Amino acid sequence: MATSITSDDLIPIEQHFRVSAGPGAGKTHWLINHIKNVLYTSSRLYKTRKVACITYTNIAVETILTRLGSSSDRVEVTTIHSFLYKHIVKPYVKFIADDYELNVNRIDGHDEVTISRGRIINWVTNHPKASSLSHPYTVNQLTRLEDNIAALTNWLSKVSFTFNSTDNLVISCDRKYAYSNEANRRYLNKRCLDLLETDLISLKKEYWKRGILHHDDVLFFSYQLLVRYPFILTILRAKFPYFYIDEFQDSNPIQVRILKMIGQVETRVGIIGDKAQSIYGFQGADASQFEAFRLDGMTDYQMLDNRRSTNQIIDCLNLIRPGFMQNKVNDMNGEIPHIIVGNTKSALNKGKELCSSDIIHSLSYKNITSNAIKKEMDVNVPTNNLFKSLSEKDSNKERQSLVSACIKATEYAMHNRFKEALKEFEKILSNKDTARKEALKHLTLLVSRYYEYSNGSLLDFHAFVSTNIKAVSALRAGGIQDFYMNNTYKQLAVCVNIIEDNSLHRTIHKSKGDEFDNVMLVVDKEADLSFLFSPNLDNNEDHRVFYVAMSRAKNRLFISTPTLSAANRAKVAVMPFAIHDLP
């Protein structure tokens, strides 16, 4: 049984612990107090040892550092990937670099790495099983037919590291993604995949030879190093006698293994999280890990208070999650949440009207939806990532790469993400000595003349880039010219993923750990409202995502849906919601 605590309670510092805290419980406040208690009372820190505090995003890192104030110099607050890179990969990966053909001299941090078409073709062509590939999936058929290349790209974009049945960490790739993006059906058969899967590691090595590390690679190399060289664990424990992980429910299984290894001796481990807020399954997180994690002597606590939301919003949260009833500790009465039926843009305007033009944050499941709301784009919004379509359709890779980089860099800059913007340009510039200066020049031009092309077609943007950035091949009549003519700059722009977005309109995943006075949850289709009518937070990640969105609201909550059937209206009638139909 878990012991109930509030956000102001202190617990013993020399124990492993797990704190289950629902939304708005004040877990960040509690964690800060616990860390300060450790700093003030521990006899094991001395002058050089620190408390490690791991959280999920850089925004959360800044929040914790700010709240720690002058105590922050004795606490290492960071994301897990940054921590592992700094303390394990960077100093020690040279020990195993030769085993994986990793070019240590060229490593410069870690990034989100997109598997390129060229690397895929090179991998298939040189695959040790290439001669065994047969019709309709010979090497030529796999590397020259657009449907096959699309299927390979879609499949290989899901390369990840997993523990197999014998508990070894291996590279794998989910076969359910081995289909063409457009047809959405399987193109690669079992025999073809069986053969290609035997050497997935070589595809990784295509990047490692160039010193390119994906975020997941940091986890892989960290785990390998800790298993092979246990002295690294000894050093980590000596540096960090206390190790706390916030938002633990979002941890990758490799992170969980690493944390268990660290906590076996000397270091006291604490995990804070909520299984109902586990929403990163696509990155390998498993909601069950939070409750399953165990170290000898671990003590369980739970925080049932909700200090964030009004009574009316808490009623809605408790309706969706009856097994974890939150206390209305502040007893704040507010307005009843509203379901607004109609066009999203109009729903947002109605929401502003209902809260006297106060600021509203919209939260959407899909990145494209949130970007479309930012740009007030309510027609011709793409349903799929058009950058993938551009990559598949434009056989001129120089042109495709330049156009894609210009759009992404520009949109990053428009969101004040200048570091990412410059990095996007630097990827395609051949002269690395002058890349930063050249990237800055191009970016300045694109931002200053944004109004000239941002409302035009992709064909217009191609002409702008060719004239002002770099001359690229003209578009031949046919499918590729049609693609550039029939899609707009704005349609590509809404497909850009701003990793850490703090704008008014963002995805639900990017709102994690934040809170807002007024929230409008945007669902793309009425069927998504099943999280209200038949909630299943244990087994349905989509339901957890929408639960997280609702729980961000402090004062007012709105749900925007395009339609609401008579049957669902009857269900809403007995729920704590009001309905507004837009004309």
C-alpha positions in Angstrom: 0.0 0.0 0.0 1.2 3.5 -0.9 1.4 6.2 1.8 -0.6 9.3 0.9 1.4 12.6 1.0 0.9 16.2 0.0 3.2 18.4 -2.0 4.5 19.9 1.2 5.4 16.7 3.0 8.9 15.5 3.5 10.0 11.8 3.3 13.2 10.1 4.5 16.1 10.8 2.1 18.1 7.6 2.5 15.6 5.3 0.7 14.6 4.4 -2.8 11.1 5.7 -3.4 8.3 5.9 -6.0 5.8 8.8 -5.9 2.6 8.4 -7.9 1.2 11.9 -8.5 -1.8 12.8 -10.6 -2.1 15.9 -12.7 -1.9 19.2 -10.8 -0.8 17.4 -7.6 2.2 19.7 -7.2 4.9 17.0 -7.8 7.4 19.6 -9.1 7.0 21.6 -5.9 7.4 18.4 -3.9 10.5 17.3 -5.9 12.2 20.7 -5.4 11.5 20.5 -1.6 12.8 17.0 -1.5 16.0 17.9 -3.3 16.5 20.9 -1.0 16.0 18.7 2.0 18.7 16.3 0.7 21.1 19.2 0.1 20.5 20.6 3.6 20.5 17.3 5.6 22.6 14.7 3.7 25.9 13.5 5.2 26.9 11.9 1.9 27.2 14.8 -0.5 30.5 16.4 0.6 31.7 19.2 -1.6 32.0 17.5 -5.0 29.1 15.1 -5.1 25.8 16.1 -6.6 22.1 15.2 -6.8 21.0 14.0 -10.3 17.6 15.2 -11.4 16.4 13.8 -14.7 13.3 15.2 -16.4 11.8 14.8 -19.9 12.2 18.1 -21.7 14.6 21.0 -21.8 11.6 23.3 -20.8 11.1 21.2 -17.6 14.9 21.4 -17.0 14.7 25.2 -17.0 11.6 25.2 -14.7 13.4 23.1 -12.1 16.6 25.0 -12.3 14.7 28.3 -11.8 12.8 26.9 -8.8 16.0 25.6 -7.2 17.5 29.0 -7.3 20.9 29.3 -5.6 20.8 25.5 -4.8 21.0 24.6 -8.5 24.8 24.5 -8.6 24.7 21.4 -6.4 22.2 19.6 -8.6 22.6 18.2 -12.1 19.3 18.9 -13.8 19.1 17.5 -17.3 17.4 15.2 -19.7 18.3 11.5 -19.7 20.0 11.7 -23.1 22.1 14.7 -22.2 23.1 13.1 -18.9 24.1 9.8 -20.5 26.0 11.5 -23.3 27.9 13.7 -20.9 28.8 11.2 -18.3 29.0 7.9 -20.2 29.1 8.2 -24.0 31.4 11.2 -24.5 34.2 10.1 -22.0 34.1 6.3 -22.6 32.6 5.4 -26.0 36.0 5.1 -27.5 36.4 1.8 -25.6 33.8 0.1 -27.9 33.9 2.4 -31.0 35.9 0.0 -33.2 33.3 -2.8 -32.5 30.6 -0.6 -34.1 32.7 1.4 -36.6 31.9 4.6 -34.7 34.0 7.6 -35.8 34.7 9.1 -32.4 36.5 12.1 -33.8 33.4 13.3 -35.7 30.9 12.9 -32.9 29.3 16.3 -32.0 26.3 15.5 -29.7 23.2 13.7 -30.6 20.2 14.6 -32.8 17.0 13.4 -34.4 18.4 11.5 -37.4 16.1 10.9 -40.4 17.1 7.8 -42.4 17.8 9.1 -45.9 16.9 7.5 -49.2 20.5 7.4 -50.4 21.6 5.5 -47.3 18.8 3.0 -47.7 19.7 2.4 -51.3 23.4 1.9 -50.4 22.5 -0.4 -47.5 20.2 -2.7 -49.7 22.8 -2.7 -52.5 25.6 -3.8 -50.2 23.5 -6.1 -47.9 25.2 -9.5 -47.3 21.9 -11.2 -48.3 21.5 -9.1 -51.4 22.0 -12.1 -53.7 19.2 -14.0 -51.9 16.6 -11.3 -52.6 14.2 -12.5 -55.3 11.3 -11.2 -57.4 9.3 -9.1 -56.7 11.9 -7.8 -54.2 15.3 -8.0 -55.9 17.9 -5.3 -55.2 16.9 -3.4 -58.3 13.2 -3.7 -57.6 13.7 -2.5 -54.0 15.9 0.4 -54.9 14.3 1.7 -58.1 10.5 1.2 -57.6 8.9 4.1 -55.8 6.4 2.0 -53.8 9.2 -0.2 -52.5 11.5 2.7 -51.6 8.5 4.4 -49.8 7.9 1.1 -47.9 11.5 0.8 -47.0 11.7 4.4 -45.8 8.6 4.0 -43.7 9.8 0.8 -42.2 13.3 1.8 -41.5 12.2 5.1 -39.9 11.1 2.8 -37.0 14.5 1.3 -36.3 15.0 0.9 -32.5 16.8 -1.0 -29.8 14.9 -3.6 -27.8 15.6 -6.4 -25.4 15.0 -9.8 -27.0 13.7 -13.0 -25.4 17.2 -13.8 -24.0 17.5 -10.3 -22.5 20.1 -9.1 -25.0 19.8 -5.6 -26.4 19.3 -5.9 -30.2 18.3 -3.7 -33.1 14.9 -4.2 -34.5 12.3 -2.7 -36.8 8.5 -3.1 -36.5 7.2 -4.9 -39.5 3.8 -3.3 -39.4 5.3 -0.1 -40.9 6.6 -1.9 -44.0 4.1 -0.4 -46.3 3.9 2.4 -48.8 2.8 5.7 -47.2 0.2 6.4 -49.9 -1.4 3.0 -50.3 -1.2 2.2 -46.6 -0.8 -1.5 -47.2 2.0 -4.0 -47.0 4.5 -4.1 -49.9 7.4 -5.9 -48.4 6.7 -9.6 -47.8 8.0 -11.8 -44.9 10.9 -13.4 -46.9 12.2 -10.0 -47.9 12.0 -8.6 -44.4 13.5 -11.8 -42.9 16.6 -11.3 -45.1 16.9 -7.5 -44.6 16.5 -7.8 -40.8 19.7 -9.9 -40.5 21.9 -6.8 -41.0 20.0 -3.8 -39.6 23.2 -2.9 -37.7 24.9 -2.0 -41.0 22.3 0.7 -41.6 23.2 2.2 -38.3 26.9 2.0 -39.1 26.3 4.1 -42.2 25.7 7.0 -39.8 28.1 5.9 -37.0 31.0 6.0 -39.5 30.3 9.7 -39.9 30.0 10.3 -36.2 26.2 10.8 -36.4 24.4 9.7 -33.3 20.6 9.5 -32.9 19.1 10.0 -29.5 18.4 6.3 -29.2 22.1 5.5 -30.0 23.0 7.3 -26.8 20.9 4.8 -24.9 22.3 1.9 -26.8 26.0 2.8 -26.3 25.4 3.8 -22.6 23.9 0.4 -21.9 26.7 -1.5 -23.7 29.4 0.5 -21.8 27.8 -0.1 -18.4 27.5 -3.8 -19.0 31.1 -4.2 -20.4 32.8 -1.8 -18.0 31.2 -1.8 -14.5 33.8 0.7 -13.2 31.7 3.4 -15.0 28.8 2.5 -12.7 31.2 3.0 -9.7 32.2 6.4 -11.0 28.5 7.4 -11.5 27.5 6.3 -8.0 30.5 8.2 -6.6 29.4 11.4 -8.4 25.7 11.1 -7.7 24.6 9.5 -4.4 21.0 10.6 -5.2 19.3 10.0 -8.5 15.8 11.2 -9.2 13.8 10.8 -12.4 10.6 12.9 -13.0 8.0 11.8 -15.5 9.3 8.2 -15.1 6.3 6.8 -16.9 7.8 8.1 -20.2 11.1 6.3 -19.8 12.4 4.0 -22.5 13.1 0.4 -21.3 16.8 0.9 -21.8 16.7 3.9 -19.4 14.9 1.8 -16.9 17.6 -0.9 -17.0 20.3 1.7 -16.6 18.6 3.2 -13.6 18.3 -0.2 -12.0 22.0 -0.8 -12.5 22.8 2.6 -10.9 20.6 1.9 -7.9 21.9 -1.5 -6.9 24.6 0.0 -4.7 25.1 3.3 -2.8 22.9 5.6 -5.0 19.4 6.3 -3.7 16.9 6.3 -6.6 13.6 8.1 -6.6 11.0 7.9 -9.4 8.1 10.3 -9.8 5.3 9.9 -12.3 1.8 8.8 -13.2 0.9 5.7 -15.3 -2.1 7.5 -16.6 0.1 10.2 -18.1 2.3 7.7 -20.1 1.9 9.1 -23.6 5.2 8.2 -25.4 4.6 4.7 -26.5 5.9 5.6 -29.9 9.3 6.2 -28.4 9.4 2.9 -26.5 7.8 4.0 -23.2 5.6 1.4 -21.5 2.9 2.6 -19.0 3.4 -0.6 -16.9 7.0 0.2 -16.2 6.2 2.8 -13.6 4.4 0.3 -11.3 6.7 -2.6 -12.2 10.0 -0.8 -11.3 11.5 -2.2 -8.1 14.6 -1.8 -6.0 15.2 -3.4 -2.6 13.7 -1.3 0.2 11.7 1.0 -2.2 8.8 2.8 -0.5 5.6 3.9 -2.3 3.8 7.2 -1.9 0.9 8.7 -3.7 -0.4 12.3 -4.1 -4.1 12.5 -4.6 -4.6 16.3 -4.4 -5.3 18.5 -7.4 -4.0 22.0 -6.7 -4.3 23.2 -10.3 -7.8 23.0 -11.6 -11.3 24.2 -10.7 -13.8 21.8 -9.1 -15.6 21.5 -12.4 -12.5 20.4 -14.3 -11.5 18.0 -11.5 -15.0 16.4 -11.8 -14.3 15.8 -15.5 -10.9 14.2 -14.8 -12.4 12.0 -12.1 -15.1 10.9 -14.5 -12.5 9.7 -16.9 -10.3 8.1 -14.2 -12.6 6.8 -11.5 -9.9 4.6 -10.0 -7.8 7.6 -9.0 -10.1 10.2 -7.5 -8.4 13.5 -7.0 -9.1 15.7 -4.0 -10.4 19.3 -4.7 -7.9 20.6 -2.2 -8.3 24.3 -3.2 -12.1 24.0 -3.6 -12.1 26.5 -6.5 -15.4 26.8 -8.3 -15.4 27.8 -11.9 -17.3 27.5 -15.2 -18.6 24.2 -16.5 -16.4 22.8 -19.3 -17.8 23.2 -22.8 -17.9 20.9 -25.9 -18.0 23.2 -28.9 -19.3 21.6 -32.2 -18.1 22.9 -35.5 -15.1 24.3 -37.4 -11.9 24.5 -35.3 -11.2 28.1 -36.2 -14.7 29.2 -35.2 -14.6 27.1 -32.1 -11.4 28.9 -31.0 -13.1 32.2 -31.5 -16.2 31.0 -29.6 -13.9 29.9 -26.7 -12.3 33.4 -26.6 -15.7 34.9 -26.5 -16.8 32.6 -23.6 -13.8 33.6 -21.5 -13.9 37.4 -22.3 -11.1 37.3 -24.8 -8.6 35.8 -22.3 -5.7 33.9 -23.9 -6.6 30.3 -24.8 -4.0 27.6 -25.5 -5.2 25.0 -28.0 -3.9 21.4 -27.7 -4.0 19.0 -30.6 -3.0 15.4 -31.0 -1.3 15.9 -34.4 1.5 18.3 -35.2 -0.1 19.3 -38.5 -3.3 20.2 -36.7 -1.6 22.5 -34.2 0.5 24.2 -36.9 -2.6 24.7 -39.0 -4.3 26.5 -36.1 -1.2 28.7 -35.6 -1.4 29.8 -39.3 -5.3 30.1 -39.1 -5.4 27.5 -41.9 -8.8 25.8 -41.9 -9.0 24.5 -45.5 -6.6 22.3 -47.5 -4.8 21.1 -44.4 -2.7 18.1 -45.3 -3.5 14.8 -43.7 0.0 13.3 -44.1 3.5 14.6 -43.8 4.2 16.2 -47.2 8.0 16.2 -46.6 7.9 12.4 -46.9 5.8 12.8 -50.1 8.3 15.3 -51.5 11.2 13.0 -50.7 9.5 10.1 -52.5 8.4 12.1 -55.5 11.3 14.4 -56.2 14.1 12.2 -57.7 16.5 15.2 -57.8 17.8 14.8 -54.3 19.8 18.1 -54.4 16.7 20.1 -55.2 14.5 18.2 -52.7 17.0 18.5 -49.9 17.5 22.2 -50.5 13.7 23.0 -50.7 13.0 20.9 -47.6 15.9 22.5 -45.6 14.8 26.0 -46.6 11.2 25.5 -45.4 12.2 23.8 -42.1 14.9 26.3 -41.3 12.5 29.2 -42.0 9.8 27.8 -39.8 12.2 27.0 -37.0 13.4 30.6 -37.2 9.8 31.9 -37.2 9.4 30.1 -33.9 12.7 31.6 -32.5 14.5 28.2 -32.8 17.5 29.7 -34.5 20.0 27.0 -33.4 17.9 24.3 -35.1 17.3 26.6 -38.1 21.0 27.0 -38.7 21.7 23.4 -38.1 19.1 22.5 -40.8 21.0 24.5 -43.3 24.4 23.3 -42.3 23.4 19.7 -43.0 23.2 20.5 -46.8 26.1 22.9 -47.1 29.2 21.2 -48.5 31.9 23.6 -47.2 31.9 23.0 -43.5 34.4 25.8 -42.8 31.9 28.5 -44.1 28.7 26.6 -43.4 27.6 28.7 -40.3 28.2 32.0 -42.0 26.5 30.9 -45.2 23.5 29.4 -43.3 23.0 32.7 -41.4 23.0 34.7 -44.7 20.4 32.4 -46.2 18.2 32.3 -43.1 18.3 36.1 -42.8 17.1 36.5 -46.4 14.3 33.9 -46.1 12.9 35.4 -42.9 13.1 39.0 -44.1 11.2 38.2 -47.3 8.8 35.7 -45.8 5.8 37.6 -47.0 6.9 37.2 -50.7 6.5 33.4 -50.8 4.7 32.2 -47.7 1.2 32.4 -49.2 2.2 31.0 -52.6 2.6 27.6 -54.1 5.6 25.3 -53.6 6.4 26.0 -57.2 6.7 29.7 -56.4 8.9 28.9 -53.5 11.1 26.7 -55.7 11.6 29.7 -58.0 12.4 31.9 -55.0 15.0 29.5 -53.7 16.5 29.0 -57.1 16.9 32.7 -57.7 18.0 33.8 -54.2 19.6 30.9 -52.5 21.0 28.5 -55.0 20.2 27.6 -58.6 18.6 24.2 -58.8 17.2 22.1 -61.6 14.0 23.2 -63.3 10.9 21.0 -62.8 10.0 18.8 -65.7 6.4 18.4 -66.8 4.7 15.5 -65.0 4.2 14.2 -61.5 6.9 16.2 -59.8 5.8 19.5 -61.4 2.2 18.7 -60.5 3.3 18.2 -56.9 5.0 21.5 -56.7 2.1 23.3 -58.4 -0.7 21.6 -56.4 0.8 22.1 -52.9 1.5 25.4 -51.2 4.4 26.6 -49.1 2.0 26.8 -46.1 1.0 23.1 -46.6 4.6 22.1 -46.3 5.2 24.5 -43.4 2.5 23.0 -41.2 4.3 19.7 -41.5 7.4 21.0 -39.8 7.8 19.7 -36.3 9.0 22.3 -33.8 10.5 20.0 -31.1 10.1 22.3 -28.1 7.1 24.5 -28.9 6.0 27.0 -26.3 3.5 28.8 -28.5 -0.3 29.2 -27.8 -1.1 26.3 -30.2 0.9 23.2 -29.7 0.5 19.4 -29.6 -0.6 17.7 -26.4 2.8 16.0 -26.2 4.5 19.3 -26.2 2.3 20.6 -23.4 3.4 17.9 -21.0 4.4 19.3 -17.6 2.9 22.7 -18.4 -0.4 24.3 -17.3 -2.6 27.1 -18.7 -5.5 29.2 -17.5 -7.7 28.2 -20.5 -7.4 25.1 -22.7 -9.1 24.1 -25.8 -8.6 20.4 -26.6 -9.0 19.9 -30.4 -10.1 16.5 -31.6 -9.9 15.8 -35.4 -13.0 13.6 -35.5 -15.9 12.8 -33.3 -14.7 9.2 -32.8 -11.9 10.6 -30.7 -14.4 11.5 -28.0 -14.5 7.8 -27.0 -12.1 8.8 -24.1 -15.1 10.6 -22.6 -17.8 7.9 -23.2 -15.8 4.7 -22.6 -12.4 5.7 -21.0 -9.7 3.1 -20.8 -6.5 4.8 -19.5 -4.8 1.5 -18.7 -4.7 0.1 -22.2 -5.5 3.0 -24.6 -2.6 5.5 -25.1 -4.8 7.9 -27.1 -7.2 8.1 -24.1 -4.2 8.9 -21.9 -3.1 11.6 -24.3 -6.5 13.4 -24.2 -6.6 13.0 -20.4 -3.3 14.8 -20.2 -4.6 17.6 -22.4 -7.7 18.1 -20.2 -5.6 18.1 -17.1 -3.5 21.1 -18.3 -6.5 23.5 -17.7 -6.6 25.6 -14.6 -9.8 27.7 -15.0 -11.6 26.9 -18.2 -11.8 23.8 -20.4 -13.2 23.6 -24.0 -13.3 20.6 -26.3 -13.6 21.3 -30.0 -15.1 18.5 -32.2 -16.3 18.8 -35.8 -19.5 16.9 -35.2 -21.6 15.4 -32.4 -24.2 12.8 -33.1 -27.5 12.5 -31.4 -26.4 9.3 -29.5 -23.3 11.1 -28.2 -25.3 14.2 -27.3 -27.5 12.0 -25.1 -24.3 10.7 -23.3 -23.0 14.3 -22.8 -26.4 15.3 -21.3 -25.6 13.3 -18.1 -22.0 14.5 -17.9 -20.5 17.7 -16.5 -20.3 19.4 -19.8 -22.3 22.1 -21.7 -22.7 21.9 -25.5 -22.3 24.8 -27.9 -23.3 24.4 -31.6 -21.7 26.8 -34.0 -23.7 28.1 -36.9 
